[in-house]
Amino acid sequence: MTQEKLSFDDLIEGYRQIWNNRLLETMDKNSEETLLEAIKRELLDENSHPRIRKNKFEKYFSAIKRVSESTISPDAKLLLIKIHNEVMEELRGGEEP
């Protein structure tokens, strides 16, 4: 499967596989919005209790490692990493690492 043929629906399925079949309900959102929101929540560690949250740089490293070591297709890995990069850039907003 080539990168151009992967849809956000495909990427959400890959994301669910990597993150223990995490339920990502699309309710009033499309697949793209749902995936971007899930990645942002992951990088901000919003799924953890506030006292044990890690910073976004630690979460980014963990997420990229988890994606790259997963069993999803190489094209899905590449696209998920690209999306993580884009979300991280947005979150950084000019901040120095």
Protein Blocks (a to p, Z undefined) as FASTA:
>chain_A
ZZklpcfklmmmmmmmmnooiacdfklacfklmmmmmmmmmmnopmbcfklcccfklmmm
mmmmmmmmmmbdfklmmmmmmmmmmmmmmmnnopaZZ
